[in-house]
């Protein structure tokens, strides 16, 4: 009986380690590989404490911050604040969520399949 309990406990911990290890691999800075006017349009930074920030390079002084989670093959960004007006004004945002698809080492935009974020320093 005790042996079966140990086996059940081990199987309960396996998904936890798999989940956490996949999140750890995503931490870092990602550059959008969809170019407009010769430069990348945005950069996402995923922190180890599950905070994220996205800077829009084409729009001077605009940034969003919030929390990120991984669910299956999706990266979910829950925006909490939008910083606008040359980074002077902070606006609290409610119920604004963005979902991206994780493929290999990249984060893909499900709306525009040709656009993706590549981890800084990573090679495909």
N, CA, C and O atoms as CSV, one atom per row, in Angstrom:
chain,resi,resn,atom,element,x,y,z
A,1,UNK,N,N,0.827,-1.205,0.000
A,1,UNK,CA,C,0.000,0.000,0.000
A,1,UNK,C,C,0.866,1.262,0.000
A,1,UNK,O,O,0.590,2.215,-0.728
A,2,UNK,N,N,1.900,1.255,0.812
A,2,UNK,CA,C,2.790,2.411,0.914
A,2,UNK,C,C,3.503,2.654,-0.419
A,2,UNK,O,O,3.745,3.799,-0.802
A,3,UNK,N,N,3.835,1.573,-1.116
A,3,UNK,CA,C,4.499,1.683,-2.412
A,3,UNK,C,C,3.597,2.392,-3.418
A,3,UNK,O,O,4.078,3.222,-4.190
A,4,UNK,N,N,2.315,2.088,-3.427
A,4,UNK,CA,C,1.373,2.722,-4.354
A,4,UNK,C,C,1.240,4.211,-4.069
A,4,UNK,O,O,1.116,5.013,-4.995
A,5,UNK,N,N,1.264,4.578,-2.817
A,5,UNK,CA,C,1.180,5.993,-2.447
A,5,UNK,C,C,2.400,6.736,-2.975
A,5,UNK,O,O,2.272,7.847,-3.490
A,6,UNK,N,N,3.587,6.132,-2.855
A,6,UNK,CA,C,4.811,6.764,-3.370
A,6,UNK,C,C,4.719,6.971,-4.879
A,6,UNK,O,O,5.115,8.017,-5.394
A,7,UNK,N,N,4.198,5.975,-5.580
A,7,UNK,CA,C,4.073,6.076,-7.028
A,7,UNK,C,C,3.115,7.199,-7.409
A,7,UNK,O,O,3.393,7.967,-8.330
A,8,UNK,N,N,1.994,7.297,-6.708
A,8,UNK,CA,C,1.013,8.347,-6.980
A,8,UNK,C,C,1.626,9.722,-6.714
A,8,UNK,O,O,1.426,10.648,-7.500
A,9,UNK,N,N,2.365,9.863,-5.621
A,9,UNK,CA,C,2.996,11.135,-5.277
A,9,UNK,C,C,4.012,11.532,-6.348
A,9,UNK,O,O,4.088,12.702,-6.724
A,10,UNK,N,N,4.787,10.576,-6.837
A,10,UNK,CA,C,5.774,10.866,-7.882
A,10,UNK,C,C,5.078,11.371,-9.141
A,10,UNK,O,O,5.520,12.354,-9.737
A,11,UNK,N,N,3.994,10.711,-9.556
A,11,UNK,CA,C,3.285,11.141,-10.758
A,11,UNK,C,C,2.602,12.491,-10.586
A,11,UNK,O,O,2.364,13.188,-11.572
A,12,UNK,N,N,2.289,12.863,-9.377
A,12,UNK,CA,C,1.708,14.186,-9.141
A,12,UNK,C,C,2.756,15.286,-9.282
A,12,UNK,O,O,2.424,16.401,-9.686
A,13,UNK,N,N,4.013,14.993,-8.956
A,13,UNK,CA,C,5.072,15.993,-9.044
A,13,UNK,C,C,5.631,16.154,-10.451
A,13,UNK,O,O,6.155,17.221,-10.773
A,14,UNK,N,N,5.540,15.148,-11.289
A,14,UNK,CA,C,6.105,15.221,-12.637
A,14,UNK,C,C,5.519,16.378,-13.443
A,14,UNK,O,O,6.291,17.140,-14.025
A,15,UNK,N,N,4.182,16.556,-13.512
A,15,UNK,CA,C,3.658,17.709,-14.276
A,15,UNK,C,C,4.142,19.050,-13.736
A,15,UNK,O,O,4.331,19.992,-14.506
A,16,UNK,N,N,4.344,19.150,-12.431
A,16,UNK,CA,C,4.827,20.391,-11.834
A,16,UNK,C,C,6.210,20.734,-12.371
A,16,UNK,O,O,6.460,21.878,-12.753
A,17,UNK,N,N,7.111,19.754,-12.404
A,17,UNK,CA,C,8.465,20.005,-12.886
A,17,UNK,C,C,8.487,20.285,-14.373
A,17,UNK,O,O,9.264,21.127,-14.823
A,18,UNK,N,N,7.663,19.608,-15.147
A,18,UNK,CA,C,7.593,19.848,-16.580
A,18,UNK,C,C,7.080,21.261,-16.845
A,18,UNK,O,O,7.620,21.970,-17.695
A,19,UNK,N,N,6.048,21.668,-16.125
A,19,UNK,CA,C,5.469,23.007,-16.284
A,19,UNK,C,C,6.488,24.084,-15.940
A,19,UNK,O,O,6.676,25.033,-16.702
A,20,UNK,N,N,7.135,23.940,-14.811
A,20,UNK,CA,C,8.080,24.967,-14.371
A,20,UNK,C,C,9.298,25.037,-15.271
A,20,UNK,O,O,9.808,26.126,-15.533
A,21,UNK,N,N,9.775,23.899,-15.747
A,21,UNK,CA,C,10.962,23.924,-16.589
A,21,UNK,C,C,10.670,24.593,-17.921
A,21,UNK,O,O,11.540,25.280,-18.455
A,22,UNK,N,N,9.473,24.418,-18.479
A,22,UNK,CA,C,9.156,25.066,-19.746
A,22,UNK,C,C,9.045,26.574,-19.571
A,22,UNK,O,O,9.424,27.322,-20.472
A,23,UNK,N,N,8.539,27.036,-18.441
A,23,UNK,CA,C,8.452,28.475,-18.180
A,23,UNK,C,C,9.842,29.071,-18.030
A,23,UNK,O,O,10.108,30.165,-18.530
A,24,UNK,N,N,10.738,28.350,-17.337
A,24,UNK,CA,C,12.096,28.845,-17.145
A,24,UNK,C,C,12.811,29.031,-18.472
A,24,UNK,O,O,13.587,29.973,-18.632
A,25,UNK,N,N,12.554,28.133,-19.435
A,25,UNK,CA,C,13.205,28.225,-20.734
A,25,UNK,C,C,12.754,29.457,-21.508
A,25,UNK,O,O,13.492,29.945,-22.363
A,26,UNK,N,N,11.578,29.963,-21.232
A,26,UNK,CA,C,11.052,31.112,-21.972
A,26,UNK,C,C,11.577,32.450,-21.469
A,26,UNK,O,O,11.516,33.440,-22.197
A,27,UNK,N,N,12.083,32.505,-20.263
A,27,UNK,CA,C,12.551,33.777,-19.712
A,27,UNK,C,C,13.597,34.398,-20.625
A,27,UNK,O,O,14.461,33.704,-21.160
A,28,UNK,N,N,13.510,35.708,-20.796
A,28,UNK,CA,C,14.491,36.416,-21.600
A,28,UNK,C,C,13.864,37.499,-22.452
A,28,UNK,O,O,12.699,37.854,-22.276
A,29,UNK,N,N,14.657,38.020,-23.380
A,29,UNK,CA,C,14.234,39.097,-24.267
A,29,UNK,C,C,13.995,38.528,-25.662
A,29,UNK,O,O,14.834,37.804,-26.198
A,30,UNK,N,N,12.848,38.860,-26.243
A,30,UNK,CA,C,12.466,38.388,-27.565
A,30,UNK,C,C,12.265,39.574,-28.495
A,30,UNK,O,O,11.622,40.561,-28.138
A,31,UNK,N,N,12.827,39.460,-29.695
A,31,UNK,CA,C,12.736,40.530,-30.682
A,31,UNK,C,C,11.787,40.090,-31.791
A,31,UNK,O,O,11.892,38.978,-32.307
A,32,UNK,N,N,10.859,40.975,-32.151
A,32,UNK,CA,C,9.898,40.679,-33.212
A,32,UNK,C,C,10.627,40.629,-34.545
A,32,UNK,O,O,11.354,41.556,-34.904
A,33,UNK,N,N,10.425,39.542,-35.271
A,33,UNK,CA,C,11.076,39.366,-36.569
A,33,UNK,C,C,10.165,39.751,-37.729
A,33,UNK,O,O,10.374,39.305,-38.857
A,34,UNK,N,N,9.171,40.562,-37.462
A,34,UNK,CA,C,8.293,41.094,-38.488
A,34,UNK,C,C,8.681,42.565,-38.635
A,34,UNK,O,O,8.370,43.381,-37.767
A,35,UNK,N,N,9.343,42.894,-39.705
A,35,UNK,CA,C,9.916,44.225,-39.844
A,35,UNK,C,C,8.986,45.190,-40.568
A,35,UNK,O,O,8.277,44.824,-41.505
A,36,UNK,N,N,9.014,46.421,-40.106
A,36,UNK,CA,C,8.285,47.506,-40.759
A,36,UNK,C,C,9.251,48.685,-40.876
A,36,UNK,O,O,9.855,49.099,-39.886
A,37,UNK,N,N,9.389,49.208,-42.053
A,37,UNK,CA,C,10.284,50.346,-42.294
A,37,UNK,C,C,11.726,50.039,-41.892
A,37,UNK,O,O,12.461,50.941,-41.490
A,38,UNK,N,N,12.134,48.776,-41.996
A,38,UNK,CA,C,13.528,48.418,-41.760
A,38,UNK,C,C,13.910,48.111,-40.323
A,38,UNK,O,O,15.081,47.841,-40.059
A,39,UNK,N,N,12.967,48.140,-39.377
A,39,UNK,CA,C,13.320,47.806,-37.996
A,39,UNK,C,C,12.221,46.960,-37.364
A,39,UNK,O,O,11.079,46.950,-37.824
A,40,UNK,N,N,12.587,46.260,-36.313
A,40,UNK,CA,C,11.640,45.411,-35.597
A,40,UNK,C,C,10.580,46.275,-34.942
A,40,UNK,O,O,10.867,47.378,-34.477
A,41,UNK,N,N,9.345,45.769,-34.906
A,41,UNK,CA,C,8.241,46.571,-34.372
A,41,UNK,C,C,8.107,46.513,-32.857
A,41,UNK,O,O,7.600,47.457,-32.251
A,42,UNK,N,N,8.551,45.421,-32.230
A,42,UNK,CA,C,8.376,45.324,-30.778
A,42,UNK,C,C,9.345,44.327,-30.154
A,42,UNK,O,O,9.915,43.472,-30.832
A,43,UNK,N,N,9.514,44.463,-28.844
A,43,UNK,CA,C,10.370,43.587,-28.050
A,43,UNK,C,C,9.582,43.166,-26.818
A,43,UNK,O,O,8.942,43.994,-26.171
A,44,UNK,N,N,9.631,41.861,-26.490
A,44,UNK,CA,C,9.008,41.352,-25.265
A,44,UNK,C,C,10.117,40.905,-24.325
A,44,UNK,O,O,11.055,40.225,-24.740
A,45,UNK,N,N,10.006,41.291,-23.051
A,45,UNK,CA,C,10.908,40.770,-22.024
A,45,UNK,C,C,10.082,39.970,-21.030
A,45,UNK,O,O,9.170,40.504,-20.399
A,46,UNK,N,N,10.406,38.676,-20.889
A,46,UNK,CA,C,9.728,37.790,-19.941
A,46,UNK,C,C,10.640,37.589,-18.740
A,46,UNK,O,O,11.739,37.051,-18.877
A,47,UNK,N,N,10.192,38.018,-17.566
A,47,UNK,CA,C,10.988,37.923,-16.344
A,47,UNK,C,C,10.708,36.623,-15.607
A,47,UNK,O,O,9.681,35.982,-15.830
A,48,UNK,N,N,11.626,36.239,-14.730
A,48,UNK,CA,C,11.484,34.997,-13.957
A,48,UNK,C,C,10.330,35.063,-12.964
A,48,UNK,O,O,9.829,34.020,-12.545
A,49,UNK,N,N,9.895,36.256,-12.578
A,49,UNK,CA,C,8.778,36.394,-11.638
A,49,UNK,C,C,7.433,36.491,-12.362
A,49,UNK,O,O,6.436,36.919,-11.780
A,50,UNK,N,N,7.415,36.093,-13.628
A,50,UNK,CA,C,6.229,36.072,-14.482
A,50,UNK,C,C,5.680,37.455,-14.826
A,50,UNK,O,O,4.511,37.580,-15.193
A,51,UNK,N,N,6.500,38.482,-14.713
A,51,UNK,CA,C,6.147,39.801,-15.226
A,51,UNK,C,C,6.669,39.896,-16.656
A,51,UNK,O,O,7.661,39.257,-17.007
A,52,UNK,N,N,6.001,40.689,-17.468
A,52,UNK,CA,C,6.504,40.929,-18.817
A,52,UNK,C,C,6.383,42.408,-19.135
A,52,UNK,O,O,5.591,43.133,-18.533
A,53,UNK,N,N,7.180,42.830,-20.088
A,53,UNK,CA,C,7.022,44.164,-20.655
A,53,UNK,C,C,7.188,44.039,-22.165
A,53,UNK,O,O,8.018,43.275,-22.658
A,54,UNK,N,N,6.382,44.805,-22.881
A,54,UNK,CA,C,6.477,44.842,-24.336
A,54,UNK,C,C,6.647,46.297,-24.745
A,54,UNK,O,O,5.831,47.153,-24.404
A,55,UNK,N,N,7.710,46.559,-25.476
A,55,UNK,CA,C,8.003,47.903,-25.951
A,55,UNK,C,C,7.727,47.929,-27.449
A,55,UNK,O,O,8.201,47.073,-28.196
A,56,UNK,N,N,6.960,48.915,-27.871
A,56,UNK,CA,C,6.653,49.097,-29.290
A,56,UNK,C,C,7.645,50.094,-29.868
A,56,UNK,O,O,7.594,51.284,-29.558
A,57,UNK,N,N,8.541,49.605,-30.705
A,57,UNK,CA,C,9.608,50.451,-31.226
A,57,UNK,C,C,9.125,51.430,-32.280
A,57,UNK,O,O,9.703,52.507,-32.426
A,58,UNK,N,N,8.088,51.085,-33.012
A,58,UNK,CA,C,7.577,51.965,-34.052
A,58,UNK,C,C,6.792,53.133,-33.498
A,58,UNK,O,O,6.615,54.146,-34.175
A,59,UNK,N,N,6.315,52.995,-32.257
A,59,UNK,CA,C,5.538,54.064,-31.617
A,59,UNK,C,C,6.400,54.597,-30.475
A,59,UNK,O,O,6.624,53.897,-29.487
A,60,UNK,N,N,6.872,55.803,-30.603
A,60,UNK,CA,C,7.789,56.356,-29.608
A,60,UNK,C,C,7.084,56.502,-28.270
A,60,UNK,O,O,6.027,57.126,-28.168
A,61,UNK,N,N,7.687,55.919,-27.254
A,61,UNK,CA,C,7.189,56.097,-25.900
A,61,UNK,C,C,5.957,55.292,-25.551
A,61,UNK,O,O,5.140,55.756,-24.756
A,62,UNK,N,N,5.788,54.093,-26.116
A,62,UNK,CA,C,4.646,53.268,-25.749
A,62,UNK,C,C,5.129,51.896,-25.295
A,62,UNK,O,O,5.993,51.280,-25.920
A,63,UNK,N,N,4.543,51.431,-24.180
A,63,UNK,CA,C,4.974,50.190,-23.565
A,63,UNK,C,C,3.798,49.588,-22.814
A,63,UNK,O,O,2.928,50.316,-22.335
A,64,UNK,N,N,3.763,48.259,-22.707
A,64,UNK,CA,C,2.751,47.609,-21.864
A,64,UNK,C,C,3.451,46.670,-20.896
A,64,UNK,O,O,4.497,46.102,-21.211
A,65,UNK,N,N,2.861,46.512,-19.711
A,65,UNK,CA,C,3.418,45.606,-18.714
A,65,UNK,C,C,2.292,44.782,-18.110
A,65,UNK,O,O,1.136,45.203,-18.086
A,66,UNK,N,N,2.650,43.601,-17.624
A,66,UNK,CA,C,1.661,42.710,-17.031
A,66,UNK,C,C,2.287,41.399,-16.606
A,66,UNK,O,O,3.485,41.333,-16.328
A,67,UNK,N,N,1.476,40.357,-16.555
A,67,UNK,CA,C,1.894,39.018,-16.128
A,67,UNK,C,C,1.826,38.054,-17.299
A,67,UNK,O,O,1.000,38.218,-18.196
A,68,UNK,N,N,2.697,37.046,-17.293
A,68,UNK,CA,C,2.677,36.028,-18.333
A,68,UNK,C,C,2.601,34.644,-17.717
A,68,UNK,O,O,3.120,34.395,-16.629
A,69,UNK,N,N,1.935,33.741,-18.446
A,69,UNK,CA,C,1.863,32.336,-18.043
A,69,UNK,C,C,1.958,31.473,-19.307
A,69,UNK,O,O,1.693,31.928,-20.419
A,70,UNK,N,N,2.341,30.227,-19.095
A,70,UNK,CA,C,2.387,29.253,-20.182
A,70,UNK,C,C,1.307,28.227,-19.928
A,70,UNK,O,O,1.196,27.687,-18.827
A,71,UNK,N,N,0.512,27.958,-20.949
A,71,UNK,CA,C,-0.519,26.931,-20.867
A,71,UNK,C,C,-0.441,26.108,-22.146
A,71,UNK,O,O,-0.709,26.610,-23.238
A,72,UNK,N,N,-0.072,24.841,-22.000
A,72,UNK,CA,C,0.154,23.944,-23.135
A,72,UNK,C,C,1.202,24.563,-24.063
A,72,UNK,O,O,2.335,24.784,-23.635
A,73,UNK,N,N,0.859,24.844,-25.308
A,73,UNK,CA,C,1.817,25.430,-26.247
A,73,UNK,C,C,1.572,26.922,-26.454
A,73,UNK,O,O,1.968,27.488,-27.473
A,74,UNK,N,N,0.917,27.551,-25.485
A,74,UNK,CA,C,0.567,28.966,-25.618
A,74,UNK,C,C,1.227,29.829,-24.547
A,74,UNK,O,O,1.342,29.428,-23.389
A,75,UNK,N,N,1.650,30.999,-24.948
A,75,UNK,CA,C,2.122,32.028,-24.034
A,75,UNK,C,C,0.980,33.026,-23.900
A,75,UNK,O,O,0.525,33.598,-24.891
A,76,UNK,N,N,0.524,33.230,-22.678
A,76,UNK,CA,C,-0.602,34.132,-22.429
A,76,UNK,C,C,-0.078,35.366,-21.707
A,76,UNK,O,O,0.502,35.264,-20.626
A,77,UNK,N,N,-0.286,36.528,-22.311
A,77,UNK,CA,C,0.117,37.802,-21.729
A,77,UNK,C,C,-1.128,38.526,-21.235
A,77,UNK,O,O,-2.020,38.851,-22.017
A,78,UNK,N,N,-1.180,38.772,-19.938
A,78,UNK,CA,C,-2.286,39.512,-19.332
A,78,UNK,C,C,-1.800,40.924,-19.021
A,78,UNK,O,O,-1.099,41.152,-18.035
A,79,UNK,N,N,-2.187,41.867,-19.881
A,79,UNK,CA,C,-1.743,43.244,-19.708
A,79,UNK,C,C,-2.404,43.874,-18.486
A,79,UNK,O,O,-3.613,43.753,-18.288
A,80,UNK,N,N,-1.591,44.551,-17.669
A,80,UNK,CA,C,-2.107,45.248,-16.485
A,80,UNK,C,C,-2.047,46.763,-16.652
A,80,UNK,O,O,-2.948,47.481,-16.217
A,81,UNK,N,N,-0.976,47.242,-17.288
A,81,UNK,CA,C,-0.797,48.688,-17.471
A,81,UNK,C,C,-0.282,48.971,-18.871
A,81,UNK,O,O,0.478,48.194,-19.449
A,82,UNK,N,N,-0.720,50.106,-19.399
A,82,UNK,CA,C,-0.197,50.604,-20.664
A,82,UNK,C,C,0.447,51.953,-20.362
A,82,UNK,O,O,-0.176,52.836,-19.773
A,83,UNK,N,N,1.682,52.092,-20.768
A,83,UNK,CA,C,2.419,53.330,-20.524
A,83,UNK,C,C,2.531,54.057,-21.862
A,83,UNK,O,O,3.111,53.542,-22.819
A,84,UNK,N,N,1.966,55.260,-21.909
A,84,UNK,CA,C,1.867,55.997,-23.178
A,84,UNK,C,C,2.411,57.415,-23.016
A,84,UNK,O,O,2.923,57.787,-21.960
A,85,UNK,N,N,2.289,58.187,-24.078
A,85,UNK,CA,C,2.670,59.595,-24.061
A,85,UNK,C,C,4.142,59.759,-23.684
A,85,UNK,O,O,4.481,60.413,-22.698
A,86,UNK,N,N,5.011,59.144,-24.502
A,86,UNK,CA,C,6.457,59.196,-24.258
A,86,UNK,C,C,6.835,58.693,-22.867
A,86,UNK,O,O,7.698,59.260,-22.197
A,87,UNK,N,N,6.170,57.614,-22.448
A,87,UNK,CA,C,6.415,56.935,-21.167
A,87,UNK,C,C,6.130,57.829,-19.957
A,87,UNK,O,O,6.726,57.642,-18.896
A,88,UNK,N,N,5.227,58.796,-20.109
A,88,UNK,CA,C,4.901,59.696,-19.002
A,88,UNK,C,C,3.607,59.308,-18.298
A,88,UNK,O,O,3.484,59.528,-17.093
A,89,UNK,N,N,2.641,58.737,-19.011
A,89,UNK,CA,C,1.336,58.431,-18.436
A,89,UNK,C,C,1.129,56.919,-18.350
A,89,UNK,O,O,1.391,56.194,-19.309
A,90,UNK,N,N,0.657,56.451,-17.194
A,90,UNK,CA,C,0.364,55.039,-16.991
A,90,UNK,C,C,-1.140,54.861,-16.902
A,90,UNK,O,O,-1.812,55.548,-16.133
A,91,UNK,N,N,-1.667,53.929,-17.698
A,91,UNK,CA,C,-3.105,53.671,-17.737
A,91,UNK,C,C,-3.342,52.242,-17.274
A,91,UNK,O,O,-2.762,51.304,-17.820
A,92,UNK,N,N,-4.202,52.071,-16.258
A,92,UNK,CA,C,-4.570,50.732,-15.791
A,92,UNK,C,C,-5.517,50.119,-16.817
A,92,UNK,O,O,-6.478,50.758,-17.246
A,93,UNK,N,N,-5.239,48.868,-17.210
A,93,UNK,CA,C,-6.013,48.188,-18.242
A,93,UNK,C,C,-6.743,47.009,-17.617
A,93,UNK,O,O,-6.188,46.308,-16.771
A,94,UNK,N,N,-7.988,46.788,-18.032
A,94,UNK,CA,C,-8.761,45.648,-17.527
A,94,UNK,C,C,-9.039,44.677,-18.661
A,94,UNK,O,O,-9.401,45.075,-19.768
A,95,UNK,N,N,-8.862,43.396,-18.365
A,95,UNK,CA,C,-9.252,42.308,-19.271
A,95,UNK,C,C,-8.675,42.417,-20.673
A,95,UNK,O,O,-9.402,42.256,-21.653
A,96,UNK,N,N,-7.391,42.684,-20.783
A,96,UNK,CA,C,-6.738,42.700,-22.090
A,96,UNK,C,C,-5.705,41.578,-22.096
A,96,UNK,O,O,-4.687,41.650,-21.408
A,97,UNK,N,N,-5.983,40.548,-22.879
A,97,UNK,CA,C,-5.139,39.360,-22.924
A,97,UNK,C,C,-4.703,39.087,-24.352
A,97,UNK,O,O,-5.484,39.228,-25.292
A,98,UNK,N,N,-3.443,38.693,-24.501
A,98,UNK,CA,C,-2.894,38.328,-25.796
A,98,UNK,C,C,-2.371,36.901,-25.705
A,98,UNK,O,O,-1.726,36.532,-24.724
A,99,UNK,N,N,-2.648,36.101,-26.728
A,99,UNK,CA,C,-2.208,34.705,-26.731
A,99,UNK,C,C,-1.294,34.481,-27.929
A,99,UNK,O,O,-1.649,34.789,-29.067
A,100,UNK,N,N,-0.111,33.939,-27.651
A,100,UNK,CA,C,0.864,33.621,-28.686
A,100,UNK,C,C,1.130,32.114,-28.657
A,100,UNK,O,O,0.928,31.465,-27.630
A,101,UNK,N,N,1.577,31.568,-29.769
A,101,UNK,CA,C,1.866,30.140,-29.885
A,101,UNK,C,C,3.378,29.932,-29.753
A,101,UNK,O,O,4.164,30.627,-30.397
A,102,UNK,N,N,3.776,28.976,-28.916
A,102,UNK,CA,C,5.191,28.653,-28.732
A,102,UNK,C,C,5.545,27.517,-29.696
A,102,UNK,O,O,4.980,26.426,-29.620
A,103,UNK,N,N,6.479,27.789,-30.593
A,103,UNK,CA,C,6.973,26.779,-31.532
A,103,UNK,C,C,8.492,26.800,-31.491
A,103,UNK,O,O,9.124,27.819,-31.771
A,104,UNK,N,N,9.058,25.672,-31.142
A,104,UNK,CA,C,10.506,25.545,-30.965
A,104,UNK,C,C,10.957,26.594,-29.962
A,104,UNK,O,O,10.493,26.602,-28.822
A,105,UNK,N,N,11.845,27.469,-30.369
A,105,UNK,CA,C,12.343,28.498,-29.451
A,105,UNK,C,C,11.708,29.854,-29.715
A,105,UNK,O,O,12.127,30.857,-29.137
A,106,UNK,N,N,10.704,29.896,-30.581
A,106,UNK,CA,C,10.098,31.163,-30.978
A,106,UNK,C,C,8.678,31.304,-30.443
A,106,UNK,O,O,8.023,30.325,-30.087
A,107,UNK,N,N,8.229,32.547,-30.400
A,107,UNK,CA,C,6.866,32.875,-29.982
A,107,UNK,C,C,6.163,33.452,-31.212
A,107,UNK,O,O,6.560,34.494,-31.731
A,108,UNK,N,N,5.111,32.761,-31.673
A,108,UNK,CA,C,4.443,33.136,-32.918
A,108,UNK,C,C,3.138,33.875,-32.666
A,108,UNK,O,O,2.391,33.564,-31.738
A,109,UNK,N,N,2.889,34.851,-33.509
A,109,UNK,CA,C,1.635,35.595,-33.495
A,109,UNK,C,C,0.598,34.759,-34.246
A,109,UNK,O,O,0.788,34.477,-35.429
A,110,UNK,N,N,-0.499,34.353,-33.588
A,110,UNK,CA,C,-1.483,33.503,-34.281
A,110,UNK,C,C,-2.263,34.238,-35.375
A,110,UNK,O,O,-2.839,33.596,-36.254
A,111,UNK,N,N,-2.290,35.557,-35.334
A,111,UNK,CA,C,-3.028,36.322,-36.337
A,111,UNK,C,C,-2.204,36.474,-37.614
A,111,UNK,O,O,-2.724,36.289,-38.714
A,112,UNK,N,N,-0.943,36.804,-37.474
A,112,UNK,CA,C,-0.050,36.950,-38.618
A,112,UNK,C,C,1.017,35.866,-38.521
A,112,UNK,O,O,2.004,36.030,-37.804
A,113,UNK,N,N,0.830,34.773,-39.229
A,113,UNK,CA,C,1.716,33.618,-39.109
A,113,UNK,C,C,3.140,33.897,-39.571
A,113,UNK,O,O,4.047,33.137,-39.234
A,114,UNK,N,N,3.360,34.960,-40.329
A,114,UNK,CA,C,4.703,35.304,-40.782
A,114,UNK,C,C,5.487,36.104,-39.745
A,114,UNK,O,O,6.688,36.318,-39.911
A,115,UNK,N,N,4.830,36.544,-38.689
A,115,UNK,CA,C,5.494,37.315,-37.642
A,115,UNK,C,C,5.757,36.426,-36.436
A,115,UNK,O,O,4.905,35.632,-36.038
A,116,UNK,N,N,6.933,36.567,-35.866
A,116,UNK,CA,C,7.264,35.815,-34.657
A,116,UNK,C,C,8.318,36.565,-33.860
A,116,UNK,O,O,8.997,37.451,-34.378
A,117,UNK,N,N,8.442,36.196,-32.600
A,117,UNK,CA,C,9.457,36.750,-31.723
A,117,UNK,C,C,10.543,35.702,-31.553
A,117,UNK,O,O,10.253,34.535,-31.291
A,118,UNK,N,N,11.788,36.118,-31.702
A,118,UNK,CA,C,12.923,35.220,-31.520
A,118,UNK,C,C,13.714,35.673,-30.305
A,118,UNK,O,O,13.943,36.867,-30.112
A,119,UNK,N,N,14.129,34.713,-29.486
A,119,UNK,CA,C,14.886,35.036,-28.290
A,119,UNK,C,C,16.211,35.681,-28.693
A,119,UNK,O,O,16.894,35.216,-29.605
A,120,UNK,N,N,16.555,36.751,-27.999
A,120,UNK,CA,C,17.792,37.483,-28.305
A,120,UNK,C,C,18.971,36.542,-28.117
A,120,UNK,O,O,19.115,35.906,-27.073
A,121,UNK,N,N,19.806,36.463,-29.133
A,121,UNK,CA,C,20.981,35.609,-29.081
A,121,UNK,C,C,20.740,34.184,-29.550
A,121,UNK,O,O,21.692,33.426,-29.734
A,122,UNK,N,N,19.473,33.805,-29.746
A,122,UNK,CA,C,19.152,32.450,-30.199
A,122,UNK,C,C,19.225,32.367,-31.709
A,122,UNK,O,O,18.994,33.350,-32.413
A,123,UNK,N,N,19.550,31.182,-32.195
A,123,UNK,CA,C,19.589,30.942,-33.636
A,123,UNK,C,C,18.637,29.811,-33.951
A,123,UNK,O,O,18.518,28.858,-33.180
A,124,UNK,N,N,17.961,29.911,-35.077
A,124,UNK,CA,C,17.047,28.838,-35.507
A,124,UNK,C,C,17.762,27.829,-36.361
A,124,UNK,O,O,17.152,26.859,-36.812
